[in-house]
Amino acid sequence: MRASGDPAPPGPQSAAAAGEAAARPGGHAPGKAVVGAAGAGRRLDEVLAEAAGVSRARAARWAAERLVLVDGRTRPKSHRLAGGERLAWTPPPPPASGRPAAEDLPLAVRYEDDRLLVVAKPAGLVVHPGPGHPTGTLVNALLGRAGTALSAGGDADRPGIVHRLDKDTSGLLLVAKDDAAHLALSRDLAAHRVQRRYLALVQGRLPGASGTIDRPIGRHPRDRKRMAVVAKGGRRAVTHWRVLETFPAVQLVEATLETGRTHQVRVHLAAARHPLAGDRTYGADPTLAARLGLARPFLHAWRLAFRHPADGRTVELTEPLPPDLQAVLDRLGATERGPRITKTTGSPRRSGQMPR
């Protein structure tokens, strides 16, 4: 293998030699190389590791994160090379040390006491820093909020975060202020004692008025940025659904999570052949989304109920649909309206016309 800037055609020299020329110490710099005869028949992650001077595990992660190109196209880590291909890799930046930066960003707090708070996350906001989103996240905003303490949370980049919402999902999210509250809430979450309900608009008509999807979810076998219902290697995932209103091409559905897997509602309903309207990642019809005026998946975490870690009282909150999703229902002529906010510090209360 040769660095791609070399004029000579690929020869039989080892990939490791090319790695020394293509990568800086530590293997974190972008690089290019041409696969030589020695790389023919070998896996992409194996050859990339030698070319970039990194471990095979790290090379596999780069491939899974679509940071590696083979002749200009992303390929899975297990892709077998034929020889002569041009490789290019752009590693993620090294993680910053310590906690994320505090930033002065707007936050919509729906409930707060000395142990926890609940925020209404808008669509488009990432929950915590990660590759491609080092700043501008919900965590950065929480750290920049005057007088707000956050639990360690087990991970330096996500202090206080008890559970997450997808970037394009709006709604209620629970945040712990101290480690004891975080542990108690996490245990209740694992024991299915935290109730999380979503409003979703699905394509087509579900088979009945209500039902349960109990199918394991894991990484998509070919696209590591997506999740999928898988036969092997997945984790159990359970979603209960109930139809609220039916329209000519879509249904408004309430989905209740029993488990909390990444993209769970989106994956389960797509696997049932009823993807969320606007969710192009999981096969939704873009023409229908355009007709509805949807620029994101129709998914909103509208209700959250949990036991307070201090005294066990029930706290229940609801969050109305944001204007972009309410406008879709208005276009459809829906009779259901978004719920009013309810903030409870004692026994549960309910409000609005949404499901009970």
Contacts in CASP RR format, 6 or more apart in sequence:
PFRMAT RR
TARGET T0000
AUTHOR 0000-0000-0000
METHOD contacts of the structure
MODEL  1
MRASGDPAPPGPQSAAAAGEAAARPGGHAPGKAVVGAAGAGRRLDEVLAE
AAGVSRARAARWAAERLVLVDGRTRPKSHRLAGGERLAWTPPPPPASGRP
AAEDLPLAVRYEDDRLLVVAKPAGLVVHPGPGHPTGTLVNALLGRAGTAL
SAGGDADRPGIVHRLDKDTSGLLLVAKDDAAHLALSRDLAAHRVQRRYLA
LVQGRLPGASGTIDRPIGRHPRDRKRMAVVAKGGRRAVTHWRVLETFPAV
QLVEATLETGRTHQVRVHLAAARHPLAGDRTYGADPTLAARLGLARPFLH
AWRLAFRHPADGRTVELTEPLPPDLQAVLDRLGATERGPRITKTTGSPRR
SGQMPR
1 10 0 8 1.000
1 11 0 8 1.000
1 13 0 8 1.000
1 14 0 8 1.000
1 15 0 8 1.000
1 17 0 8 1.000
1 18 0 8 1.000
1 19 0 8 1.000
1 33 0 8 1.000
1 34 0 8 1.000
1 35 0 8 1.000
1 36 0 8 1.000
1 38 0 8 1.000
1 39 0 8 1.000
1 47 0 8 1.000
1 51 0 8 1.000
2 8 0 8 1.000
2 10 0 8 1.000
2 11 0 8 1.000
2 13 0 8 1.000
2 18 0 8 1.000
2 33 0 8 1.000
2 34 0 8 1.000
2 36 0 8 1.000
3 18 0 8 1.000
3 19 0 8 1.000
3 21 0 8 1.000
3 22 0 8 1.000
3 32 0 8 1.000
3 33 0 8 1.000
3 34 0 8 1.000
4 32 0 8 1.000
4 33 0 8 1.000
4 34 0 8 1.000
4 86 0 8 1.000
4 87 0 8 1.000
4 88 0 8 1.000
5 32 0 8 1.000
6 34 0 8 1.000
10 34 0 8 1.000
10 35 0 8 1.000
10 36 0 8 1.000
10 37 0 8 1.000
10 83 0 8 1.000
10 84 0 8 1.000
11 36 0 8 1.000
11 37 0 8 1.000
12 36 0 8 1.000
12 37 0 8 1.000
12 38 0 8 1.000
13 36 0 8 1.000
13 38 0 8 1.000
14 38 0 8 1.000
14 50 0 8 1.000
15 33 0 8 1.000
15 35 0 8 1.000
15 36 0 8 1.000
15 38 0 8 1.000
15 39 0 8 1.000
15 47 0 8 1.000
15 50 0 8 1.000
15 51 0 8 1.000
16 50 0 8 1.000
16 51 0 8 1.000
16 53 0 8 1.000
18 33 0 8 1.000
18 34 0 8 1.000
18 50 0 8 1.000
18 51 0 8 1.000
19 33 0 8 1.000
19 50 0 8 1.000
19 51 0 8 1.000
19 52 0 8 1.000
19 53 0 8 1.000
20 53 0 8 1.000
22 31 0 8 1.000
22 32 0 8 1.000
22 33 0 8 1.000
22 51 0 8 1.000
22 52 0 8 1.000
23 29 0 8 1.000
23 31 0 8 1.000
23 51 0 8 1.000
23 52 0 8 1.000
23 53 0 8 1.000
23 54 0 8 1.000
26 53 0 8 1.000
26 54 0 8 1.000
27 52 0 8 1.000
27 53 0 8 1.000
27 54 0 8 1.000
27 91 0 8 1.000
28 91 0 8 1.000
28 93 0 8 1.000
28 94 0 8 1.000
29 91 0 8 1.000
30 88 0 8 1.000
30 89 0 8 1.000
30 90 0 8 1.000
30 91 0 8 1.000
31 52 0 8 1.000
31 88 0 8 1.000
31 89 0 8 1.000
31 90 0 8 1.000
32 86 0 8 1.000
32 87 0 8 1.000
32 88 0 8 1.000
32 89 0 8 1.000
33 51 0 8 1.000
33 86 0 8 1.000
33 87 0 8 1.000
34 84 0 8 1.000
34 85 0 8 1.000
34 86 0 8 1.000
34 87 0 8 1.000
35 47 0 8 1.000
35 81 0 8 1.000
35 82 0 8 1.000
35 83 0 8 1.000
35 84 0 8 1.000
35 85 0 8 1.000
35 86 0 8 1.000
35 87 0 8 1.000
36 83 0 8 1.000
36 84 0 8 1.000
37 83 0 8 1.000
39 47 0 8 1.000
39 81 0 8 1.000
39 83 0 8 1.000
40 81 0 8 1.000
40 82 0 8 1.000
40 83 0 8 1.000
41 80 0 8 1.000
41 81 0 8 1.000
41 82 0 8 1.000
41 83 0 8 1.000
42 80 0 8 1.000
42 81 0 8 1.000
43 77 0 8 1.000
43 78 0 8 1.000
43 79 0 8 1.000
43 80 0 8 1.000
43 81 0 8 1.000
44 59 0 8 1.000
44 63 0 8 1.000
44 68 0 8 1.000
44 70 0 8 1.000
44 75 0 8 1.000
44 76 0 8 1.000
44 77 0 8 1.000
44 78 0 8 1.000
44 79 0 8 1.000
44 80 0 8 1.000
44 81 0 8 1.000
45 56 0 8 1.000
45 59 0 8 1.000
45 60 0 8 1.000
45 63 0 8 1.000
45 77 0 8 1.000
45 78 0 8 1.000
46 56 0 8 1.000
46 59 0 8 1.000
47 81 0 8 1.000
47 87 0 8 1.000
48 54 0 8 1.000
48 59 0 8 1.000
48 62 0 8 1.000
48 63 0 8 1.000
48 68 0 8 1.000
48 87 0 8 1.000
48 89 0 8 1.000
49 55 0 8 1.000
49 56 0 8 1.000
49 58 0 8 1.000
49 59 0 8 1.000
51 87 0 8 1.000
51 89 0 8 1.000
52 59 0 8 1.000
52 62 0 8 1.000
52 89 0 8 1.000
52 91 0 8 1.000
54 91 0 8 1.000
59 68 0 8 1.000
59 77 0 8 1.000
60 77 0 8 1.000
62 68 0 8 1.000
62 89 0 8 1.000
62 91 0 8 1.000
62 92 0 8 1.000
63 74 0 8 1.000
63 75 0 8 1.000
63 76 0 8 1.000
63 77 0 8 1.000
63 79 0 8 1.000
64 76 0 8 1.000
64 77 0 8 1.000
64 224 0 8 1.000
65 92 0 8 1.000
65 131 0 8 1.000
65 224 0 8 1.000
65 225 0 8 1.000
66 74 0 8 1.000
66 224 0 8 1.000
66 225 0 8 1.000
67 89 0 8 1.000
67 90 0 8 1.000
67 91 0 8 1.000
67 92 0 8 1.000
68 74 0 8 1.000
68 75 0 8 1.000
68 87 0 8 1.000
68 88 0 8 1.000
68 89 0 8 1.000
69 87 0 8 1.000
69 88 0 8 1.000
69 89 0 8 1.000
70 79 0 8 1.000
70 81 0 8 1.000
70 85 0 8 1.000
70 86 0 8 1.000
70 87 0 8 1.000
71 85 0 8 1.000
71 86 0 8 1.000
72 86 0 8 1.000
72 88 0 8 1.000
76 222 0 8 1.000
76 224 0 8 1.000
92 131 0 8 1.000
92 132 0 8 1.000
93 131 0 8 1.000
93 134 0 8 1.000
95 157 0 8 1.000
96 129 0 8 1.000
96 134 0 8 1.000
98 156 0 8 1.000
99 143 0 8 1.000
99 156 0 8 1.000
99 157 0 8 1.000
99 159 0 8 1.000
100 128 0 8 1.000
100 129 0 8 1.000
100 134 0 8 1.000
100 135 0 8 1.000
100 137 0 8 1.000
100 139 0 8 1.000
100 140 0 8 1.000
100 143 0 8 1.000
100 157 0 8 1.000
101 135 0 8 1.000
101 140 0 8 1.000
101 143 0 8 1.000
102 140 0 8 1.000
102 143 0 8 1.000
102 144 0 8 1.000
103 135 0 8 1.000
103 136 0 8 1.000
103 140 0 8 1.000
103 141 0 8 1.000
103 143 0 8 1.000
103 144 0 8 1.000
104 144 0 8 1.000
105 136 0 8 1.000
105 140 0 8 1.000
105 141 0 8 1.000
105 144 0 8 1.000
106 141 0 8 1.000
107 119 0 8 1.000
107 138 0 8 1.000
107 141 0 8 1.000
107 142 0 8 1.000
107 145 0 8 1.000
108 119 0 8 1.000
108 120 0 8 1.000
108 121 0 8 1.000
108 122 0 8 1.000
109 117 0 8 1.000
109 118 0 8 1.000
109 119 0 8 1.000
109 120 0 8 1.000
110 118 0 8 1.000
110 119 0 8 1.000
110 120 0 8 1.000
110 172 0 8 1.000
110 317 0 8 1.000
110 319 0 8 1.000
110 341 0 8 1.000
110 343 0 8 1.000
111 117 0 8 1.000
111 118 0 8 1.000
111 315 0 8 1.000
111 317 0 8 1.000
111 343 0 8 1.000
112 118 0 8 1.000
113 308 0 8 1.000
113 310 0 8 1.000
113 345 0 8 1.000
114 177 0 8 1.000
115 176 0 8 1.000
115 177 0 8 1.000
115 178 0 8 1.000
115 181 0 8 1.000
115 308 0 8 1.000
115 309 0 8 1.000
115 310 0 8 1.000
116 174 0 8 1.000
116 175 0 8 1.000
116 176 0 8 1.000
116 177 0 8 1.000
116 181 0 8 1.000
116 185 0 8 1.000
116 308 0 8 1.000
116 309 0 8 1.000
117 148 0 8 1.000
117 175 0 8 1.000
117 177 0 8 1.000
118 172 0 8 1.000
118 173 0 8 1.000
118 174 0 8 1.000
118 175 0 8 1.000
118 304 0 8 1.000
118 315 0 8 1.000
118 317 0 8 1.000
119 138 0 8 1.000
119 142 0 8 1.000
119 172 0 8 1.000
119 173 0 8 1.000
119 175 0 8 1.000
120 170 0 8 1.000
120 171 0 8 1.000
120 172 0 8 1.000
120 173 0 8 1.000
120 319 0 8 1.000
121 127 0 8 1.000
121 138 0 8 1.000
121 165 0 8 1.000
121 169 0 8 1.000
121 170 0 8 1.000
121 171 0 8 1.000
121 172 0 8 1.000
121 173 0 8 1.000
121 301 0 8 1.000
122 170 0 8 1.000
122 322 0 8 1.000
123 167 0 8 1.000
123 168 0 8 1.000
123 169 0 8 1.000
123 170 0 8 1.000
123 296 0 8 1.000
123 322 0 8 1.000
123 324 0 8 1.000
124 167 0 8 1.000
124 168 0 8 1.000
124 296 0 8 1.000
125 136 0 8 1.000
125 137 0 8 1.000
125 138 0 8 1.000
125 167 0 8 1.000
126 133 0 8 1.000
126 136 0 8 1.000
126 137 0 8 1.000
126 138 0 8 1.000
126 167 0 8 1.000
127 137 0 8 1.000
127 138 0 8 1.000
127 139 0 8 1.000
127 158 0 8 1.000
127 161 0 8 1.000
127 164 0 8 1.000
127 165 0 8 1.000
127 167 0 8 1.000
127 173 0 8 1.000
128 137 0 8 1.000
128 138 0 8 1.000
128 139 0 8 1.000
128 155 0 8 1.000
128 157 0 8 1.000
128 158 0 8 1.000
128 161 0 8 1.000
128 164 0 8 1.000
129 135 0 8 1.000
129 136 0 8 1.000
129 137 0 8 1.000
129 139 0 8 1.000
129 140 0 8 1.000
129 157 0 8 1.000
129 158 0 8 1.000
130 137 0 8 1.000
130 157 0 8 1.000
138 161 0 8 1.000
138 173 0 8 1.000
139 157 0 8 1.000
139 158 0 8 1.000
139 159 0 8 1.000
139 160 0 8 1.000
139 161 0 8 1.000
142 148 0 8 1.000
142 150 0 8 1.000
142 159 0 8 1.000
142 160 0 8 1.000
142 175 0 8 1.000
143 150 0 8 1.000
143 159 0 8 1.000
148 177 0 8 1.000
149 177 0 8 1.000
149 178 0 8 1.000
150 159 0 8 1.000
150 160 0 8 1.000
150 175 0 8 1.000
150 176 0 8 1.000
150 177 0 8 1.000
151 159 0 8 1.000
151 160 0 8 1.000
151 176 0 8 1.000
151 177 0 8 1.000
151 178 0 8 1.000
151 179 0 8 1.000
151 181 0 8 1.000
151 182 0 8 1.000
152 159 0 8 1.000
152 160 0 8 1.000
152 179 0 8 1.000
152 182 0 8 1.000
153 159 0 8 1.000
153 160 0 8 1.000
153 161 0 8 1.000
153 176 0 8 1.000
153 179 0 8 1.000
153 182 0 8 1.000
160 175 0 8 1.000
160 176 0 8 1.000
160 177 0 8 1.000
160 182 0 8 1.000
161 173 0 8 1.000
161 175 0 8 1.000
162 174 0 8 1.000
162 175 0 8 1.000
162 176 0 8 1.000
162 182 0 8 1.000
162 185 0 8 1.000
162 186 0 8 1.000
162 189 0 8 1.000
163 173 0 8 1.000
163 174 0 8 1.000
163 189 0 8 1.000
163 194 0 8 1.000
163 196 0 8 1.000
163 260 0 8 1.000
164 173 0 8 1.000
165 171 0 8 1.000
165 173 0 8 1.000
165 301 0 8 1.000
166 263 0 8 1.000
166 266 0 8 1.000
166 297 0 8 1.000
166 299 0 8 1.000
168 296 0 8 1.000
168 297 0 8 1.000
168 299 0 8 1.000
169 198 0 8 1.000
169 297 0 8 1.000
169 299 0 8 1.000
169 300 0 8 1.000
169 301 0 8 1.000
170 299 0 8 1.000
170 300 0 8 1.000
170 301 0 8 1.000
170 319 0 8 1.000
170 322 0 8 1.000
170 325 0 8 1.000
171 300 0 8 1.000
171 301 0 8 1.000
171 302 0 8 1.000
171 319 0 8 1.000
171 322 0 8 1.000
172 301 0 8 1.000
172 302 0 8 1.000
172 303 0 8 1.000
172 304 0 8 1.000
172 317 0 8 1.000
172 318 0 8 1.000
172 319 0 8 1.000
173 301 0 8 1.000
174 185 0 8 1.000
174 194 0 8 1.000
174 304 0 8 1.000
174 306 0 8 1.000
176 182 0 8 1.000
176 185 0 8 1.000
180 309 0 8 1.000
181 309 0 8 1.000
181 310 0 8 1.000
184 309 0 8 1.000
185 194 0 8 1.000
185 306 0 8 1.000
185 309 0 8 1.000
188 194 0 8 1.000
188 306 0 8 1.000
188 307 0 8 1.000
192 258 0 8 1.000
192 259 0 8 1.000
193 306 0 8 1.000
193 307 0 8 1.000
194 304 0 8 1.000
194 305 0 8 1.000
194 306 0 8 1.000
195 256 0 8 1.000
195 303 0 8 1.000
195 304 0 8 1.000
195 305 0 8 1.000
195 306 0 8 1.000
196 256 0 8 1.000
196 257 0 8 1.000
196 301 0 8 1.000
196 303 0 8 1.000
196 304 0 8 1.000
197 254 0 8 1.000
197 255 0 8 1.000
197 256 0 8 1.000
197 257 0 8 1.000
197 301 0 8 1.000
197 302 0 8 1.000
197 303 0 8 1.000
197 304 0 8 1.000
197 355 0 8 1.000
198 254 0 8 1.000
198 255 0 8 1.000
198 256 0 8 1.000
198 257 0 8 1.000
198 265 0 8 1.000
198 299 0 8 1.000
198 300 0 8 1.000
198 301 0 8 1.000
198 302 0 8 1.000
199 244 0 8 1.000
199 252 0 8 1.000
199 253 0 8 1.000
199 254 0 8 1.000
199 255 0 8 1.000
199 298 0 8 1.000
199 299 0 8 1.000
199 300 0 8 1.000
199 302 0 8 1.000
199 321 0 8 1.000
199 325 0 8 1.000
199 354 0 8 1.000
200 252 0 8 1.000
200 253 0 8 1.000
200 254 0 8 1.000
200 255 0 8 1.000
200 265 0 8 1.000
200 269 0 8 1.000
200 276 0 8 1.000
200 298 0 8 1.000
200 299 0 8 1.000
200 300 0 8 1.000
201 250 0 8 1.000
201 251 0 8 1.000
201 252 0 8 1.000
201 253 0 8 1.000
201 276 0 8 1.000
201 277 0 8 1.000
201 292 0 8 1.000
201 298 0 8 1.000
201 325 0 8 1.000
201 328 0 8 1.000
201 329 0 8 1.000
202 250 0 8 1.000
202 251 0 8 1.000
202 253 0 8 1.000
202 269 0 8 1.000
202 274 0 8 1.000
202 275 0 8 1.000
202 276 0 8 1.000
202 277 0 8 1.000
203 249 0 8 1.000
203 250 0 8 1.000
203 274 0 8 1.000
203 275 0 8 1.000
203 276 0 8 1.000
203 277 0 8 1.000
203 284 0 8 1.000
203 285 0 8 1.000
203 288 0 8 1.000
204 249 0 8 1.000
204 250 0 8 1.000
204 251 0 8 1.000
204 274 0 8 1.000
205 246 0 8 1.000
205 251 0 8 1.000
205 274 0 8 1.000
206 241 0 8 1.000
206 243 0 8 1.000
206 251 0 8 1.000
206 253 0 8 1.000
206 272 0 8 1.000
206 274 0 8 1.000
208 243 0 8 1.000
209 242 0 8 1.000
209 243 0 8 1.000
210 240 0 8 1.000
210 241 0 8 1.000
210 242 0 8 1.000
210 243 0 8 1.000
211 240 0 8 1.000
211 241 0 8 1.000
211 242 0 8 1.000
212 238 0 8 1.000
212 239 0 8 1.000
212 240 0 8 1.000
212 241 0 8 1.000
213 237 0 8 1.000
213 238 0 8 1.000
213 239 0 8 1.000
213 241 0 8 1.000
213 268 0 8 1.000
213 269 0 8 1.000
213 271 0 8 1.000
213 272 0 8 1.000
214 236 0 8 1.000
214 237 0 8 1.000
214 238 0 8 1.000
215 229 0 8 1.000
215 237 0 8 1.000
215 268 0 8 1.000
215 271 0 8 1.000
216 229 0 8 1.000
216 230 0 8 1.000
216 231 0 8 1.000
216 233 0 8 1.000
216 234 0 8 1.000
216 235 0 8 1.000
216 236 0 8 1.000
216 237 0 8 1.000
217 227 0 8 1.000
217 228 0 8 1.000
217 229 0 8 1.000
217 230 0 8 1.000
217 234 0 8 1.000
217 235 0 8 1.000
217 237 0 8 1.000
217 261 0 8 1.000
217 262 0 8 1.000
217 263 0 8 1.000
217 264 0 8 1.000
217 267 0 8 1.000
217 268 0 8 1.000
218 227 0 8 1.000
218 228 0 8 1.000
218 229 0 8 1.000
218 230 0 8 1.000
218 233 0 8 1.000
218 234 0 8 1.000
218 235 0 8 1.000
218 261 0 8 1.000
219 226 0 8 1.000
219 227 0 8 1.000
219 228 0 8 1.000
219 230 0 8 1.000
220 226 0 8 1.000
220 227 0 8 1.000
220 228 0 8 1.000
221 228 0 8 1.000
221 230 0 8 1.000
226 263 0 8 1.000
226 281 0 8 1.000
226 282 0 8 1.000
227 261 0 8 1.000
227 262 0 8 1.000
227 263 0 8 1.000
227 264 0 8 1.000
227 266 0 8 1.000
227 267 0 8 1.000
228 267 0 8 1.000
228 271 0 8 1.000
229 267 0 8 1.000
229 268 0 8 1.000
229 271 0 8 1.000
235 259 0 8 1.000
235 261 0 8 1.000
236 259 0 8 1.000
237 259 0 8 1.000
237 260 0 8 1.000
237 261 0 8 1.000
237 264 0 8 1.000
237 267 0 8 1.000
237 268 0 8 1.000
238 257 0 8 1.000
238 258 0 8 1.000
238 259 0 8 1.000
239 255 0 8 1.000
239 256 0 8 1.000
239 257 0 8 1.000
239 258 0 8 1.000
239 264 0 8 1.000
239 265 0 8 1.000
239 268 0 8 1.000
239 269 0 8 1.000
240 255 0 8 1.000
240 256 0 8 1.000
240 258 0 8 1.000
241 253 0 8 1.000
241 254 0 8 1.000
241 255 0 8 1.000
241 256 0 8 1.000
241 269 0 8 1.000
242 253 0 8 1.000
242 254 0 8 1.000
242 256 0 8 1.000
242 355 0 8 1.000
243 251 0 8 1.000
243 252 0 8 1.000
243 253 0 8 1.000
244 251 0 8 1.000
244 252 0 8 1.000
244 253 0 8 1.000
244 254 0 8 1.000
244 336 0 8 1.000
244 354 0 8 1.000
244 355 0 8 1.000
245 251 0 8 1.000
245 252 0 8 1.000
245 334 0 8 1.000
245 335 0 8 1.000
245 336 0 8 1.000
246 252 0 8 1.000
247 332 0 8 1.000
247 333 0 8 1.000
247 334 0 8 1.000
249 288 0 8 1.000
250 277 0 8 1.000
250 288 0 8 1.000
250 292 0 8 1.000
250 332 0 8 1.000
251 274 0 8 1.000
252 329 0 8 1.000
252 334 0 8 1.000
252 336 0 8 1.000
253 269 0 8 1.000
254 354 0 8 1.000
254 355 0 8 1.000
255 265 0 8 1.000
255 269 0 8 1.000
257 264 0 8 1.000
257 265 0 8 1.000
261 267 0 8 1.000
263 282 0 8 1.000
265 276 0 8 1.000
265 299 0 8 1.000
266 275 0 8 1.000
266 276 0 8 1.000
266 279 0 8 1.000
266 281 0 8 1.000
266 282 0 8 1.000
266 297 0 8 1.000
266 299 0 8 1.000
267 282 0 8 1.000
269 275 0 8 1.000
269 276 0 8 1.000
270 276 0 8 1.000
270 279 0 8 1.000
270 282 0 8 1.000
270 283 0 8 1.000
275 282 0 8 1.000
275 283 0 8 1.000
275 284 0 8 1.000
276 282 0 8 1.000
276 284 0 8 1.000
276 297 0 8 1.000
276 298 0 8 1.000
276 299 0 8 1.000
277 284 0 8 1.000
277 285 0 8 1.000
277 288 0 8 1.000
277 289 0 8 1.000
277 292 0 8 1.000
277 294 0 8 1.000
277 297 0 8 1.000
277 298 0 8 1.000
277 328 0 8 1.000
278 284 0 8 1.000
278 286 0 8 1.000
278 288 0 8 1.000
278 289 0 8 1.000
278 292 0 8 1.000
278 294 0 8 1.000
278 295 0 8 1.000
278 296 0 8 1.000
278 297 0 8 1.000
278 298 0 8 1.000
279 297 0 8 1.000
279 298 0 8 1.000
279 299 0 8 1.000
280 286 0 8 1.000
280 289 0 8 1.000
281 297 0 8 1.000
284 297 0 8 1.000
289 295 0 8 1.000
292 328 0 8 1.000
292 331 0 8 1.000
292 332 0 8 1.000
293 327 0 8 1.000
293 328 0 8 1.000
293 331 0 8 1.000
294 324 0 8 1.000
294 328 0 8 1.000
295 324 0 8 1.000
296 324 0 8 1.000
298 325 0 8 1.000
298 328 0 8 1.000
300 319 0 8 1.000
300 321 0 8 1.000
300 322 0 8 1.000
300 325 0 8 1.000
301 319 0 8 1.000
302 318 0 8 1.000
302 319 0 8 1.000
302 320 0 8 1.000
302 321 0 8 1.000
302 338 0 8 1.000
302 339 0 8 1.000
302 354 0 8 1.000
303 316 0 8 1.000
303 317 0 8 1.000
303 318 0 8 1.000
303 319 0 8 1.000
303 339 0 8 1.000
303 354 0 8 1.000
304 316 0 8 1.000
304 317 0 8 1.000
304 318 0 8 1.000
305 314 0 8 1.000
305 315 0 8 1.000
305 316 0 8 1.000
305 317 0 8 1.000
305 348 0 8 1.000
306 314 0 8 1.000
306 315 0 8 1.000
307 313 0 8 1.000
307 314 0 8 1.000
307 315 0 8 1.000
308 314 0 8 1.000
308 315 0 8 1.000
308 345 0 8 1.000
313 345 0 8 1.000
313 346 0 8 1.000
313 347 0 8 1.000
314 344 0 8 1.000
314 346 0 8 1.000
314 347 0 8 1.000
314 348 0 8 1.000
315 344 0 8 1.000
315 345 0 8 1.000
315 346 0 8 1.000
316 342 0 8 1.000
316 344 0 8 1.000
316 348 0 8 1.000
316 349 0 8 1.000
316 350 0 8 1.000
317 341 0 8 1.000
317 342 0 8 1.000
317 343 0 8 1.000
317 344 0 8 1.000
318 339 0 8 1.000
318 340 0 8 1.000
318 341 0 8 1.000
318 342 0 8 1.000
318 350 0 8 1.000
318 351 0 8 1.000
318 352 0 8 1.000
318 354 0 8 1.000
319 339 0 8 1.000
319 341 0 8 1.000
320 326 0 8 1.000
320 338 0 8 1.000
320 339 0 8 1.000
320 340 0 8 1.000
320 341 0 8 1.000
321 329 0 8 1.000
321 338 0 8 1.000
326 337 0 8 1.000
326 338 0 8 1.000
329 336 0 8 1.000
329 337 0 8 1.000
336 353 0 8 1.000
336 354 0 8 1.000
337 352 0 8 1.000
337 353 0 8 1.000
337 354 0 8 1.000
338 352 0 8 1.000
338 353 0 8 1.000
338 354 0 8 1.000
339 351 0 8 1.000
339 352 0 8 1.000
339 353 0 8 1.000
339 354 0 8 1.000
340 351 0 8 1.000
340 352 0 8 1.000
341 351 0 8 1.000
342 349 0 8 1.000
342 350 0 8 1.000
342 351 0 8 1.000
350 356 0 8 1.000
END
